[in-house]
């Protein structure tokens, strides 16, 4: 077997299964061994079911041998964020308040069901902060998850287990959630690809307590794998009253036919959305990426949005949902949860119905403004985060002016307010410290223009290929 299986893309594995270079069973066994050896250093997995994974892999191998593979993810290993219901496995959401014997765990969330239907090999579940509440990944139940590029650093969150697993070579794909940046923040910090699709593109069940802020989407090593996984995850599910109709076209197929240039693509560039501030290396890497896109034929126009930080509106919507989650755990729950979450709920309390409506009005106004912007520009580009990964085990970096996690990731949550597709791709590294740390580029599209976002990301990737982290420091 090709010894690069652990670091292969899903597309490479699928081709290997067709040609006989790879076997779903041997790949799964290799990844299970890698998880056993390296997961203790990063703490990405909170549940591994080796027996179930091998059963899935053997069933896939039989389908491939018979020439009846279910599609491009048949036999490809994947991890599941521990916010998704998964049949046969407990969904504990990083909380000591939820117990494995509280439920029969007999239902798959839509994303998990689609992955099973596609023949993917489910390796296990990966970590999240308690209830997915913040932009880093540590929890009372699972402890601190760490960044494979530097295990003293955070992988980000809340899909930090997903990002760490993919970046550490512990599975090529993971499915995460994003209610304020929870796919894009850790993907940026860990140097992988993460897509928050248009709201409703990937159905959710049960409904998120964070309402229409919450998205689900793919986390991968390449844009092509991201498009393939999006095809699998997308589609109508009657349990999600916001679910969009099943797409009639394939994002992966459209991407494979897309030109390698960006002639005619109109890019708006905002370095700060009007209120952010970037570390110099993030700014430098963002501008270097834009120069590459200019070289591919895109027109790039720096714009001044002049926004005031919409965090106040986001906090009303987000922490109203968090309050509902905690209260549902019964009397005394606040004393037993993540201390940072308890403190945040104290800071962000007593919202009125008028406050909620004011916050909703702001998000509608932002949606109108972005709709107008996309009449003139195909995509908006910003840094994914204004800095690289910071110390693991804390909610905010040292010297932060605010205890709120939103204070250090100003470019992610606005596009949860608007429901637009937004992808992060690696833009380079900060090499100033003892270890190289990834930086990320965010590409935002008009609602329902997920394929445009993927096309721009893929064109950049072709001439500036991403680097995997082969091993753990």
C-alpha positions as CSV (number, residue, x, y, z in Angstrom):
1,X,0.0,0.0,0.0
2,X,1.1,3.6,-0.7
3,X,2.5,4.8,2.6
4,X,1.0,8.3,1.9
5,X,-2.5,7.0,2.6
6,X,-2.7,8.8,5.9
7,X,-2.1,12.2,4.3
8,X,-4.0,11.5,1.1
9,X,-7.0,13.6,0.0
10,X,-10.4,12.0,-0.4
11,X,-10.0,12.2,-4.2
12,X,-6.7,10.4,-4.1
13,X,-8.1,7.7,-1.9
14,X,-11.1,7.2,-4.2
15,X,-8.8,6.9,-7.2
16,X,-6.7,4.5,-5.3
17,X,-9.7,2.3,-4.5
18,X,-10.7,2.2,-8.1
19,X,-7.2,1.3,-9.3
20,X,-6.5,-1.1,-6.4
21,X,-3.6,1.0,-5.0
22,X,-5.5,1.5,-1.8
23,X,-8.0,-0.6,0.1
24,X,-10.6,0.9,2.4
25,X,-9.7,-1.6,5.1
26,X,-5.9,-0.9,5.0
27,X,-6.5,2.8,4.9
28,X,-8.9,2.6,7.9
29,X,-6.5,0.4,9.8
30,X,-3.6,2.9,9.1
31,X,-5.7,5.8,10.4
32,X,-6.9,4.0,13.5
33,X,-3.2,3.3,14.3
34,X,-2.4,6.9,13.7
35,X,-5.2,8.0,16.0
36,X,-4.0,5.7,18.7
37,X,-0.5,7.0,18.4
38,X,-1.0,10.7,17.9
39,X,-4.4,11.7,19.3
40,X,-3.1,12.0,22.8
41,X,-0.9,14.9,21.7
42,X,-3.8,16.9,20.1
43,X,-6.9,15.5,21.8
44,X,-9.0,15.7,18.7
45,X,-11.1,12.5,19.1
46,X,-13.4,12.1,22.1
47,X,-14.8,8.7,20.7
48,X,-13.2,6.2,18.4
49,X,-15.2,3.1,17.3
50,X,-12.6,0.9,15.6
51,X,-14.9,-2.1,15.2
52,X,-17.6,0.0,13.5
53,X,-15.0,1.7,11.3
54,X,-13.6,-1.7,10.2
55,X,-17.1,-3.0,9.4
56,X,-17.8,0.1,7.3
57,X,-14.4,-0.3,5.5
58,X,-15.0,-4.0,4.8
59,X,-18.5,-3.3,3.4
60,X,-16.9,-0.6,1.2
61,X,-14.2,-2.9,0.0
62,X,-16.8,-5.4,-1.1
63,X,-18.7,-2.7,-3.1
64,X,-15.5,-1.6,-4.8
65,X,-14.6,-5.2,-5.7
66,X,-18.0,-5.7,-7.2
67,X,-17.9,-2.4,-9.1
68,X,-20.8,-0.9,-7.3
69,X,-19.2,1.9,-5.2
70,X,-21.7,4.4,-3.8
71,X,-19.8,7.4,-5.0
72,X,-16.6,9.4,-4.5
73,X,-16.7,9.1,-0.6
74,X,-17.3,5.4,-0.5
75,X,-14.6,4.0,1.8
76,X,-13.2,7.5,2.7
77,X,-12.7,7.9,6.5
78,X,-14.5,10.9,8.1
79,X,-14.9,12.2,11.7
80,X,-18.0,13.7,13.2
81,X,-18.2,16.8,15.4
82,X,-19.7,15.8,18.8
83,X,-22.7,18.1,18.2
84,X,-24.3,15.9,15.5
85,X,-26.6,13.1,16.5
86,X,-25.0,9.8,15.5
87,X,-26.8,6.5,15.6
88,X,-25.2,4.2,18.1
89,X,-22.8,6.8,19.6
90,X,-23.6,9.3,22.4
91,X,-23.7,13.0,21.5
92,X,-22.3,14.6,24.7
93,X,-21.5,18.1,23.3
94,X,-18.4,18.5,25.5
95,X,-20.6,18.7,28.7
96,X,-20.6,16.8,31.9
97,X,-24.3,17.5,32.2
98,X,-25.2,15.0,29.4
99,X,-24.8,11.3,30.1
100,X,-24.4,8.5,27.6
101,X,-27.3,6.6,29.0
102,X,-29.7,9.4,28.8
103,X,-30.8,8.4,25.3
104,X,-30.9,5.4,23.0
105,X,-28.9,7.4,20.4
106,X,-31.0,5.9,17.6
107,X,-31.0,8.8,15.2
108,X,-28.5,10.3,12.7
109,X,-28.4,14.0,12.1
110,X,-28.9,14.7,8.3
111,X,-25.2,15.2,7.7
112,X,-24.3,11.9,9.3
113,X,-27.1,10.1,7.5
114,X,-25.8,11.4,4.1
115,X,-22.3,10.3,4.9
116,X,-23.4,6.8,5.7
117,X,-25.5,6.7,2.5
118,X,-22.4,7.7,0.6
119,X,-20.4,4.8,2.1
120,X,-18.0,6.9,4.1
121,X,-16.2,5.2,7.0
122,X,-17.1,6.9,10.3
123,X,-14.0,6.8,12.5
124,X,-15.5,8.5,15.6
125,X,-16.5,11.8,17.1
126,X,-14.3,14.8,17.6
127,X,-14.2,17.5,20.3
128,X,-16.1,20.7,20.8
129,X,-16.2,23.3,23.5
130,X,-19.3,22.8,25.7
131,X,-22.4,23.1,23.5
132,X,-20.1,24.7,20.8
133,X,-20.3,28.0,22.6
134,X,-16.9,29.6,21.8
135,X,-14.1,30.1,19.2
136,X,-11.6,27.7,20.9
137,X,-11.9,24.1,21.8
138,X,-11.7,23.0,25.4
139,X,-14.5,21.6,27.6
140,X,-15.2,20.2,31.0
141,X,-15.8,16.8,29.6
142,X,-12.9,16.4,27.1
143,X,-10.2,18.9,28.3
144,X,-8.0,20.9,26.0
145,X,-7.7,20.2,22.2
146,X,-4.5,21.4,20.7
147,X,-3.2,22.6,17.3
148,X,-1.1,20.0,15.4
149,X,1.3,22.7,14.1
150,X,2.2,23.7,17.7
151,X,0.5,21.8,20.5
152,X,1.0,24.7,22.9
153,X,-1.5,26.6,20.7
154,X,-5.3,26.3,20.2
155,X,-6.8,24.8,17.1
156,X,-9.6,27.4,17.4
157,X,-13.2,26.3,17.7
158,X,-15.8,25.4,18.0
159,X,-15.0,22.7,15.4
160,X,-11.5,22.5,16.8
161,X,-11.5,18.7,17.0
162,X,-12.5,18.5,13.4
163,X,-9.7,20.8,12.3
164,X,-7.1,19.2,14.5
165,X,-8.0,15.8,13.2
166,X,-7.7,16.7,9.6
167,X,-4.5,18.8,10.1
168,X,-2.9,16.0,12.1
169,X,-3.5,13.3,9.5
170,X,-6.1,11.6,11.6
171,X,-8.7,11.5,8.8
172,X,-9.0,13.5,5.5
173,X,-12.5,14.8,6.1
174,X,-14.6,16.0,9.0
175,X,-18.1,17.6,9.3
176,X,-18.4,20.7,11.5
177,X,-20.8,23.4,12.5
178,X,-20.5,27.1,12.2
179,X,-22.6,29.5,14.2
180,X,-20.2,32.4,14.3
181,X,-17.0,31.1,12.6
182,X,-16.8,27.7,14.1
183,X,-15.7,26.0,10.9
184,X,-13.6,28.9,9.5
185,X,-11.7,29.9,12.7
186,X,-10.2,26.4,13.3
187,X,-9.7,25.7,9.7
188,X,-7.7,28.9,9.4
189,X,-5.7,28.2,12.6
190,X,-4.9,24.7,11.5
191,X,-4.2,25.4,7.8
192,X,-7.0,23.5,6.2
193,X,-10.1,24.3,4.1
194,X,-13.4,25.0,5.8
195,X,-16.7,26.0,4.2
196,X,-19.7,27.6,5.8
197,X,-22.3,27.0,3.0
198,X,-25.3,29.2,2.4
199,X,-27.7,28.9,5.3
200,X,-30.0,26.0,4.6
201,X,-27.8,24.3,2.0
202,X,-26.8,21.6,4.6
203,X,-29.9,20.6,6.7
204,X,-29.7,20.4,10.5
205,X,-31.7,18.3,12.9
206,X,-32.4,18.8,15.7
207,X,-32.8,22.5,15.1
208,X,-29.9,24.5,16.6
209,X,-30.7,26.6,19.7
210,X,-28.7,29.3,18.0
211,X,-31.4,29.4,15.3
212,X,-30.5,30.8,11.9
213,X,-27.0,31.6,12.8
214,X,-26.0,27.9,12.7
215,X,-24.6,26.2,9.7
216,X,-23.1,22.8,9.0
217,X,-20.3,22.2,6.5
218,X,-17.2,20.3,5.3
219,X,-13.7,20.6,6.6
220,X,-11.0,19.1,4.3
221,X,-7.5,19.4,3.0
222,X,-8.4,20.6,-0.5
223,X,-11.0,22.6,-2.2
224,X,-12.0,19.7,-4.5
225,X,-12.6,17.5,-1.5
226,X,-14.7,20.3,0.0
227,X,-16.9,20.5,-3.1
228,X,-17.3,16.7,-3.1
229,X,-18.3,16.6,0.5
230,X,-20.7,19.5,0.1
231,X,-22.5,17.5,-2.6
232,X,-22.9,14.7,-0.2
233,X,-24.1,16.8,2.7
234,X,-26.5,19.0,0.7
235,X,-30.1,18.3,0.1
236,X,-33.6,18.6,1.4
237,X,-34.5,17.0,4.7
238,X,-38.1,17.4,6.0
239,X,-36.9,17.7,9.6
240,X,-35.3,21.0,8.8
241,X,-37.9,23.6,8.0
242,X,-35.2,25.9,6.5
243,X,-33.7,23.2,4.3
244,X,-33.1,24.2,0.7
245,X,-34.2,21.9,-2.1
246,X,-31.7,19.2,-3.1
247,X,-29.3,20.8,-5.7
248,X,-29.8,19.7,-9.3
249,X,-26.1,20.2,-10.1
250,X,-22.9,18.9,-8.6
251,X,-20.5,21.4,-7.1
252,X,-17.7,19.0,-7.6
253,X,-18.5,18.5,-11.2
254,X,-18.9,22.2,-11.8
255,X,-15.5,22.8,-10.2
256,X,-13.8,20.2,-12.3
257,X,-15.0,22.0,-15.4
258,X,-14.2,25.5,-14.2
259,X,-11.4,27.4,-16.0
260,X,-8.1,27.6,-14.1
261,X,-8.0,31.4,-14.6
262,X,-10.1,34.1,-12.9
263,X,-10.7,36.2,-16.0
264,X,-13.8,38.4,-15.4
265,X,-14.1,37.6,-11.7
266,X,-14.7,40.8,-9.7
267,X,-13.2,40.7,-6.2
268,X,-13.9,43.3,-3.5
269,X,-11.2,43.3,-0.8
270,X,-11.8,44.6,2.7
271,X,-8.8,44.2,5.0
272,X,-10.8,45.0,8.2
273,X,-14.6,45.4,7.4
274,X,-14.2,48.9,8.9
275,X,-13.5,47.9,12.5
276,X,-10.8,45.1,12.6
277,X,-7.1,45.2,13.0
278,X,-4.6,42.6,11.6
279,X,-1.3,41.3,12.6
280,X,1.3,42.4,10.0
281,X,2.0,38.9,8.7
282,X,-1.8,38.2,8.2
283,X,-2.1,41.5,6.2
284,X,1.0,40.6,4.2
285,X,-0.2,37.1,3.4
286,X,-3.7,38.3,2.5
287,X,-2.3,40.9,0.0
288,X,0.1,38.4,-1.5
289,X,-2.8,36.0,-2.1
290,X,-4.7,38.8,-3.8
291,X,-1.8,39.5,-6.1
292,X,-1.9,35.9,-7.1
293,X,-5.6,36.3,-8.0
294,X,-4.8,39.4,-10.0
295,X,-2.2,37.3,-11.9
296,X,-5.0,34.8,-12.6
297,X,-7.1,37.5,-14.3
298,X,-9.3,38.7,-11.5
299,X,-10.0,42.4,-10.9
300,X,-9.4,43.3,-7.2
301,X,-10.8,46.5,-5.7
302,X,-10.1,47.5,-2.2
303,X,-13.3,48.8,-0.6
304,X,-14.1,50.7,2.6
305,X,-17.2,49.2,4.1
306,X,-17.0,51.4,7.1
307,X,-19.1,49.0,9.2
308,X,-19.4,49.4,12.9
309,X,-18.8,46.1,14.7
310,X,-22.1,44.2,14.7
311,X,-21.0,42.1,17.7
312,X,-23.7,43.6,19.9
313,X,-26.4,42.2,17.7
314,X,-24.6,38.9,17.3
315,X,-24.3,38.6,21.1
316,X,-28.0,39.1,21.6
317,X,-28.8,36.3,19.2
318,X,-26.0,34.0,20.2
319,X,-26.2,34.3,24.0
320,X,-30.0,34.1,24.0
321,X,-29.6,30.7,22.4
322,X,-26.8,29.7,24.8
323,X,-29.0,30.7,27.7
324,X,-31.8,28.4,26.4
325,X,-29.3,25.5,26.1
326,X,-28.0,25.9,29.7
327,X,-31.4,26.3,31.3
328,X,-32.6,23.1,29.5
329,X,-30.1,21.2,31.6
330,X,-32.1,21.8,34.7
331,X,-31.7,23.7,38.0
332,X,-28.1,24.4,39.0
333,X,-26.7,23.9,35.5
334,X,-25.0,27.3,35.5
335,X,-22.8,26.3,38.4
336,X,-21.6,23.1,36.6
337,X,-20.8,24.4,33.1
338,X,-17.6,25.9,31.6
339,X,-16.8,28.9,33.8
340,X,-16.2,31.0,30.7
341,X,-19.7,30.3,29.5
342,X,-21.3,31.0,32.8
343,X,-19.4,34.4,33.0
344,X,-20.5,35.2,29.4
345,X,-24.1,34.5,30.2
346,X,-23.9,36.9,33.2
347,X,-22.4,39.6,30.9
348,X,-24.9,39.1,28.2
349,X,-28.2,38.8,30.1
350,X,-31.6,40.4,30.3
351,X,-32.2,41.0,26.6
352,X,-35.6,42.3,25.8
353,X,-37.8,41.4,22.9
354,X,-37.1,44.9,21.5
355,X,-33.3,44.2,21.7
356,X,-33.9,40.9,19.8
357,X,-35.8,42.7,17.1
358,X,-33.2,45.4,16.9
359,X,-30.5,42.8,16.4
360,X,-32.6,41.1,13.7
361,X,-33.1,44.5,12.0
362,X,-29.3,45.0,11.9
363,X,-28.8,41.6,10.4
364,X,-31.4,42.3,7.7
365,X,-29.7,45.6,6.9
366,X,-26.4,43.9,6.6
367,X,-28.0,41.3,4.3
368,X,-29.4,44.1,2.1
369,X,-26.0,45.8,1.9
370,X,-24.2,42.6,1.0
371,X,-26.8,41.8,-1.6
372,X,-26.2,45.2,-3.2
373,X,-22.4,44.7,-3.0
374,X,-22.7,41.4,-4.9
375,X,-24.3,43.2,-7.8
376,X,-20.9,44.7,-8.4
377,X,-18.6,42.1,-7.1
378,X,-18.6,38.3,-7.3
379,X,-16.8,37.7,-4.0
380,X,-15.6,39.7,-1.0
381,X,-12.2,38.7,0.5
382,X,-11.0,39.4,4.0
383,X,-8.5,37.7,6.3
384,X,-10.1,34.7,7.9
385,X,-8.8,35.8,11.3
386,X,-6.6,38.8,12.1
387,X,-4.0,36.7,13.9
388,X,-2.6,33.2,14.1
389,X,-3.4,30.6,16.8
390,X,-2.7,31.7,20.3
391,X,-2.2,29.8,23.6
392,X,-4.3,26.7,24.1
393,X,-6.7,26.5,27.1
394,X,-7.8,30.2,27.2
395,X,-10.8,31.8,25.6
396,X,-9.0,35.0,24.4
397,X,-5.4,35.8,23.7
398,X,-3.2,37.6,26.2
399,X,-3.8,41.3,26.3
400,X,-7.3,41.1,24.8
401,X,-9.5,44.1,25.5
402,X,-12.6,42.0,26.0
403,X,-13.3,38.6,27.5
404,X,-15.7,37.7,24.6
405,X,-14.3,35.3,22.0
406,X,-15.9,37.5,19.3
407,X,-13.2,40.2,20.1
408,X,-10.4,38.3,18.3
409,X,-12.3,36.9,15.3
410,X,-14.1,40.0,13.9
411,X,-14.5,38.7,10.3
412,X,-16.4,35.5,10.8
413,X,-19.7,36.2,12.7
414,X,-21.0,39.0,10.3
415,X,-21.5,36.3,7.7
416,X,-23.5,34.1,10.0
417,X,-25.8,37.1,10.4
418,X,-26.2,37.4,6.6
419,X,-26.3,33.6,5.9
420,X,-23.8,33.8,3.0
421,X,-21.4,31.2,1.9
422,X,-17.9,31.8,3.2
423,X,-14.8,29.6,2.8
424,X,-11.4,29.8,4.5
425,X,-8.3,28.6,2.7
426,X,-4.6,28.7,3.8
427,X,-2.9,31.9,2.7
428,X,0.6,31.3,4.1
429,X,2.5,31.1,7.4
430,X,3.7,33.2,10.2
431,X,7.3,31.9,10.6
432,X,8.4,34.4,13.2
433,X,8.2,31.9,16.1
434,X,9.7,28.5,16.9
435,X,7.1,26.8,14.7
436,X,5.3,27.9,11.5
437,X,1.7,28.8,12.1
438,X,-0.9,29.0,9.3
439,X,-2.8,32.1,8.2
440,X,-6.2,32.0,6.4
441,X,-8.0,33.8,3.6
442,X,-11.8,34.2,3.7
443,X,-13.8,34.3,0.5
444,X,-17.4,35.3,0.9
445,X,-20.0,35.0,-1.8
446,X,-23.6,36.1,-2.4
447,X,-26.2,33.8,-0.9
448,X,-26.6,30.6,-3.0
449,X,-23.3,31.4,-4.8
450,X,-21.4,28.6,-3.1
451,X,-20.0,27.4,-6.4
452,X,-18.5,30.8,-7.1
453,X,-16.7,30.8,-3.8
454,X,-15.4,27.3,-4.5
455,X,-14.2,28.3,-7.9
456,X,-12.2,31.2,-6.7
457,X,-10.7,29.2,-3.9
458,X,-9.7,26.4,-6.2
459,X,-8.1,28.7,-8.8
460,X,-5.9,30.1,-6.0
461,X,-5.1,26.6,-4.7
462,X,-3.9,25.4,-8.1
463,X,-1.0,28.0,-8.1
464,X,-0.4,28.2,-4.4
465,X,-1.0,24.6,-3.2
466,X,-1.6,24.1,0.5
467,X,0.8,22.4,2.8
468,X,-0.1,19.5,5.1
469,X,1.4,19.0,8.5
470,X,3.0,15.5,8.2
471,X,3.6,14.8,11.9
472,X,3.1,16.5,15.2
473,X,5.5,18.9,16.9
